[in-house]
Amino acid sequence: MQLTRRQWLPLAPMLAWVRVGAQTFDHAYASWDALLQKHVRWQPDQKQSRVAYAGMAADRAALKRVLDGFSALPSATFTDFSRAQQKAFLINAYNAFTIELVLTGYPEIKSIKDLAPFYSTPWKQSFFKLLGEPRTLDWIEHEQLRARYADPRIHCAIVCASIGCPALRSEAYTADRLDEQLEDGMRRFLGDRTRNRARADKLEVSSIFKWFRED
């Protein structure tokens, strides 16, 4: 069946909206970047960082706006992103929703694991929406970042809010600097002697290398 010109016309505004949506998304993540710069600090060794959760809690409304922005992105718009833009979006979303999860129990909790039933983990909880569906942190990590992009450096970019994790950067990940940021994150992590070190003839490394041996 052939469509007439009259039948085609209503599609034009819709296609234009999709293109504009992809173009106007803030790939600089200015609001998320501002929260990170305000509440995340590098330790003196420049290998570890600390999150001021009290400050994040005080800025909960700003964080909610960031999270709402992540959740509002349509799957079709995400598909139009470049590969680097997709990776940056997923990494930032993972870290932002992890901070939010911690804040749901702050300041009473001692560990992020306190936020899950004994038979599960916090990373398997479906507590947010992303790309149009309820999601978990595990979905971002295992079904998206690891499965689709095969970049082992992401393990030094997504942060599980545990003392043994690589550092959370005090800036948002952006597509135009993504390779530089991932490389820097990996170098900082490998240089962190509290997690990776050589002693005599033995190399002692983080359990991340065991958990994700195949990566």
N, C-alpha and C positions, 0 to 999 in steps of 0.2 A: 504494500500500500504506500502511495506517495503522499506526503504531507504538502498541503498548499501553503503559500506564503502566510495566509491568515492564521493557519494552524501553528506555524513556527514562531510567530511573533511573541506569544506569551512566554516562551522559553527564554527569550533574551534577557529579561531582567533577572531571572533566576541564575543563569550562567554568569552574569555580571556580578551578582551578589557573592557567588562562590569565589570568583577571582579576587574581588575586593577583600573578602574575609581573610584569604590567605595572605594578602599584601599588608593588611592593617594590623595583623597580630603583632604584639610587641615582642620581637625576637631578642630584644635587649633585656627583657625581664626586669624592667626598672624597679617595680615595686618590691619584687622578691629580692633583688640585688640590694636595695636600700635596707631591708630587714637584716640581711646577712651581714652587711657592712657595720650595722649598728650593734648587733648582738653576738657576733662570732669573732673570736680573737685567736690569733696564732700564739702558741706558747713560745718561750724564748728560743727553743731549738728550731723553730720554724718547720717542725715536722708534725706536730700535734696541734689541735685547736680545741677550744672550749666554747660551748654555747651557753649564753646567759639566759637560761630558761625563764628566770624572773622577768627579764626584759621582754622576751618573746610573749610571755603571758600578758604583760601590760599592753603589748601591741597586738593583742589577739584579734581585734577588729580588722587591722591592716592585714594580718595573716589570712583571715577569713576571706577578704577580698581577693587575695592572691589565689587561694584555693578555689574560690568560685570561678575565677578566670580560667584556671586549668580545667575545671569540670565542664565549663561552658563550651569548650572547643569542640566543634563537630568532627566526627570521624572523617568526613569527606575533606574537610580543610586540612586535617593532619596528613591525609594521604597526599595532598598537594605540596606538602613541605619537602624540602630537600632532605637527603639522608642525614646530613649533619644537623639540620633543624629538628628532625624527628628525635634524634638521640639527645640533643640538648633539652628538648621539651620533656622527654621521659625521665631524664636524670633529675632535672629541677623538680618535676612533679613528685618523684619518689622522695626526695629529700624534704620537700615542703610538707607532704602528708605525714612523713615520719615525725617531724617536729610537732605537727598537730596531734598525732597520736600520743606522744609523750605528754603533751600539755593536758590531755584529758585526765591524766592521773597525777599531774604535778600539783603540789610538791610532795604528796604522800608516798609516791612510789620510790623504790630504791633501784629498780631495773625496769627496762621496757618490757621484759618478760612477765612482769607482774600484771600487765594489762591483758593477758590472755588466760583462758581456762587451762587447767593443768594438762588437758588432753590436746592442746593446740599451741600455736605460737602467734604472736602479734602480727607476724608477716602474712599470715593466712586469713586474717580478719577482713571481711568486706565492709569497709567503713567509709568509702568515698566512691564517687562516680568519675569515670574518665572515658573519653571517647564514646559517650552515650550509654555506658553500661556500668553496673556496680563492679568495682575492682578491688584487688588486694595488692599489697606491696610485692608479694611473690609473683603476681601476674606481670607487674612491670619488669621485675628483674629477670625472671626465668622465661616467660612466654614472649616478651618483647625484646629487651636489651640483649640478653644472651642468645636467644634463638634467632633473632633477625639480623643482628649487627656483628656478632662474633668478634667483639673487641674486648680482650681481657682487661684492658685498662679501666673498664667501667667499674670493676671491683674496688678501685680506689677513688671512685666518684660518688657512688651511692653509699649512703651512710646509715648504719643500722642503729645509731644512738646507743652504742655500747663502747666501753673504754677500749676494747680491743679492735675497734673498727679503724680504718683509715680516717684521716682528718676531713671534716666538713670545711669546704673553702669559704672564705668570707666574701664571696662574690658568686653571682649566678653563672651558670654555664651558658655560653652563647655559641651559635654555629660558626661565626667568623673566627673564634679563638678556641674552638673545641679541641682540636688536636694538640695545641699548645697547653691547654689546661689539663687534659688527660695525661699528657707526657709529664708535666710538672707534678701532678698528683701521684703518679706512679713512682717518680724519683724521690719525692718526699717520703712516701711510705716505705720504700726499700731502704732509705737512709735513716729510718727511725730505729735506733738501736734497742729500743724497748720491745720491738716486735720482730726485727730481723737483724741477725748479727752472726759473726764468725767467732768461734772460740776454739783455739788450737786447730785441730784438724776436723772440726765439726761445724756445719752450717745449721743454725737454728732459725727457722722462719715461721711466720704467722700460719695459723691453721687454715687461713684462706687458701693457701697453696694446696692443702689437702682436700678441703671441701670442694674446690673447683679445679681439681687436677687436670681434667680434660680441657679446660679453657687455657 
